[in-house]
Amino acid sequence: MRKIILPAVTALCISGLYACTWDKGLPDTNLTDDALFRITTDTAGKVYYQNSAILPPAGGSPHGNFRLRFNSKAASVLDGSLELPVGQTFPDSSLLVKEALDNTNSLSIYAVMYKYKGGWLWGEYYPGGNVIYSTSLNGPVCISCHSAGANRDLVRTFDEH
């Protein structure tokens, strides 16, 4: 009996710990645009890069001026300057949200990176939730530009600002 219960309890504990690593309940079986947008718009506990400064676009970025924020999982690996050290990577469940601004500094789009199973999930949304770039496209357009930030887990902002 003990040989059956111990493995079952161990498996249950491991799956419980894994489930707790998701930020704001984004399940690994439902990585949809709706789910990603939901956690993107939740700003509670998020950390802004350079004290919410409005930054110019990095290296020809199509996003324009922006602010960048991190969830607590992503912020946990940033250094004292709120940058990812060279050669480091973000842990799974890290959320990076670029709040792209129009010429009046009003929010125009969310450009989102979510770390999932060691890779990035990409999405872009209008503030009302309409999809510009779907997570289902797997980010080839995003990666083609972000590969210039390869030494900081595909995040270009740290090298450009």
C-alpha positions in Angstrom: 0.0 0.0 0.0 2.8 2.4 0.9 4.5 1.7 -2.5 1.4 3.0 -4.2 0.6 6.0 -2.0 4.1 7.6 -1.9 4.5 7.9 -5.7 0.9 9.2 -6.0 1.4 11.8 -3.3 4.8 12.8 -4.9 3.2 13.2 -8.3 0.4 15.3 -6.8 2.8 17.6 -5.0 5.0 18.1 -8.1 2.0 18.9 -10.3 0.7 21.3 -7.6 4.1 23.1 -7.5 4.1 23.3 -11.3 0.6 24.8 -11.4 1.6 27.5 -8.9 4.3 28.8 -11.2 1.8 30.3 -13.6 1.3 34.0 -13.2 -2.4 35.0 -12.6 -3.7 31.6 -13.6 -2.7 31.3 -17.2 -3.0 27.6 -17.8 -0.5 25.8 -20.0 -3.4 24.1 -21.9 -5.1 27.4 -22.9 -2.4 29.8 -24.2 -4.9 31.7 -26.2 -4.9 35.4 -27.1 -7.8 36.0 -24.7 -5.9 34.4 -21.8 -2.7 36.3 -22.6 -4.5 39.6 -23.0 -6.2 39.1 -19.6 -2.9 38.9 -17.8 -1.4 41.6 -19.9 -3.9 44.2 -18.8 -3.5 43.3 -15.1 -0.9 45.8 -13.8 -1.0 44.9 -10.1 2.4 44.1 -8.8 4.1 44.8 -12.1 7.5 46.6 -12.3 8.2 49.2 -14.9 11.6 49.6 -16.5 13.3 52.9 -15.8 10.5 54.1 -13.5 7.9 54.1 -16.2 10.0 56.3 -18.5 8.8 56.8 -22.0 11.5 55.3 -24.2 12.2 55.8 -27.9 11.9 52.8 -30.2 14.9 50.4 -30.1 16.8 49.8 -33.4 14.0 50.4 -35.9 11.2 48.9 -33.8 7.8 49.1 -35.4 6.3 49.8 -32.0 7.2 53.5 -31.5 7.8 55.1 -28.1 6.9 52.8 -25.3 7.0 51.9 -21.6 8.1 48.4 -20.6 6.8 46.4 -17.6 7.5 43.0 -16.1 5.5 40.6 -13.9 7.1 39.5 -10.6 8.5 36.3 -12.2 10.4 38.3 -14.8 11.4 41.0 -12.3 12.9 38.3 -10.0 15.9 37.9 -12.3 16.6 41.5 -13.1 19.7 43.3 -11.7 19.7 46.5 -9.6 19.2 48.6 -12.9 16.1 46.4 -13.7 17.9 44.8 -16.6 18.5 41.2 -17.4 22.2 40.5 -17.0 24.0 39.5 -20.3 23.8 35.8 -20.9 20.9 35.2 -18.5 17.4 34.1 -19.4 14.0 34.8 -18.0 12.2 31.9 -16.2 9.0 30.3 -17.5 5.9 32.4 -16.7 7.8 35.7 -17.2 5.6 38.3 -18.8 7.1 41.4 -20.5 4.6 44.0 -21.8 5.7 46.8 -24.1 3.0 49.5 -23.9 3.4 51.2 -27.2 2.4 54.8 -27.3 1.0 57.1 -30.0 2.2 60.7 -30.7 0.1 62.0 -27.8 1.7 59.3 -25.5 -1.6 57.5 -25.2 -1.5 53.7 -25.2 -1.9 52.4 -28.8 -1.0 48.7 -28.5 0.4 46.0 -26.1 3.3 44.0 -27.5 3.7 41.0 -25.3 6.3 38.3 -24.6 5.4 35.5 -22.3 8.0 32.8 -21.4 6.5 29.4 -21.9 8.3 26.0 -21.7 11.7 27.7 -22.3 10.5 29.7 -25.3 8.6 32.9 -26.0 5.0 33.3 -26.8 4.3 36.5 -28.7 1.2 38.6 -29.1 0.0 42.1 -29.9 -3.3 43.6 -28.9 -5.2 46.9 -29.1 -6.1 48.2 -25.6 -9.7 46.9 -26.1 -8.4 43.4 -26.6 -8.7 43.1 -30.4 -5.8 40.9 -31.7 -3.2 42.5 -33.9 -0.7 39.6 -33.9 -2.0 36.2 -32.6 -0.1 33.8 -30.3 -1.0 31.1 -32.8 1.4 32.6 -35.4 4.4 31.5 -33.1 6.3 34.8 -33.6 8.4 34.5 -36.7 8.0 38.3 -37.5 8.8 39.1 -33.8 11.8 36.8 -33.6 13.3 38.2 -36.8 13.8 41.5 -35.1 14.3 40.3 -31.6 17.1 38.0 -32.5 19.4 41.1 -32.3 18.8 40.9 -28.5 20.0 37.3 -28.3 22.5 38.0 -25.5 19.5 39.0 -23.2 16.9 36.4 -24.0 15.6 38.2 -27.2 14.9 41.4 -25.3 16.4 44.4 -27.2 15.5 47.1 -24.8 18.4 46.5 -22.4 21.0 46.9 -25.2 19.3 49.9 -26.8 18.6 52.1 -23.8 
